[in-house]
Amino acid sequence: MLAGVASPRFRHSIKAADRAAAAMLADRGLRAIRHFWHMQIDLDGPVDPGLSPDGIEINGIEPPDDVRVTHGIIQAAFADDPLEMSEPFDRWAEEHTTGPGYDPTLWLLARDGGVPVGALTASAGDDVGWVDYLAVLGSHRGRGIGSALLRRTFATFAARGLERVRLNVDAENVTGATAVYERVGMRVVNRWDLWERRG
């Protein structure tokens, strides 16, 4: 199955406190390469979506065109992350827009003067909402766009009666994402590690 792959990699994730699993992976030549957190905010009632930053408009998406725009923002925002691999639009769209969890009314775009600069995709479970992707272009970070997208999403989930919102984040994210999540009231509820063996 890996024939012809220049530099194959095998990855596996485990709970951070699982020493037995860590020892087993190490015995098989894997090493821990990144640490991740599940962060969560509890929704105890209606949530104020807040205001958008000056000059920024936040709205829902209009499929199918805005799906491509969303993909482009995510790819650009994560381009410098060594773990993120660029994914062709067709494959990404197939994965994220054809499953039962796809709900375009939970996707948001932030625009500056009509130009897309940030995106959030989300999905809903029985009692928990998930932020699947939050991406803001480097040129527009530090202006409160990520926080505004999150607050809008929290308000939407609260209005649907969901009890909590979670997301997955690289604990060592170079964009400062964990600090953004903490500022909007999220906390770490689970820790897990990504292990890898190359070739």
C-alpha positions, 0 to 999 in steps of 0.5 A: 500500500505504501509502495512508491511513497517516498517518505512514508509515515505511520502515526498513532495517537494515545491519551497523554497519561497512558504510559503502557501505550507509550512504552508499546509505541516506543518499543515499535520505533515510534516517538512522540512528536506533538501534544494536543488538547481538547478544549471545551466551554460549557453553555449554560444558557443564551450566549451573546455573540458579541460584535465583529472587530472594526471593518470585519463582516462575519456571515454564513457561507453560500455553498458551493462557492464559499466551500472553496473559499473556506478551504483556501483560507484554511490551507493558507492559515496552516501552511507553516504548520509542519504537521499539516499537509496541503490537501487538494480541494476535491478531496477536502470537500469530499471529506468535509461536506458529504458526511452526516455531520456536514451543516453549512449553517454552522460555517462562517466566513470573516471578510475585510472589505469583502475579502475573505480573511478568516473561516470557521467550520463546525459540526453538532453532536447530540449534546456537544458542538465541535469547532472543526477548523478555525483559521485566520490569515496571518495578515489579520491575526491579532485583531480579534477575528478568531474570538469573534468567530468563536463567540458567534459559533457558541451563540449558535450552538447555545440557541440549538440547546447544546450543552458544550462546545469542544475543539482539538488544538495543538498545544504548541500551536505557533499562532497562539491559538490556545491563548485565543481559546482561553480568552473566550472561556475554553479550558483543557479537558483532555490531553493526548499525544501524537506518535510517529515512525517514518519510513 
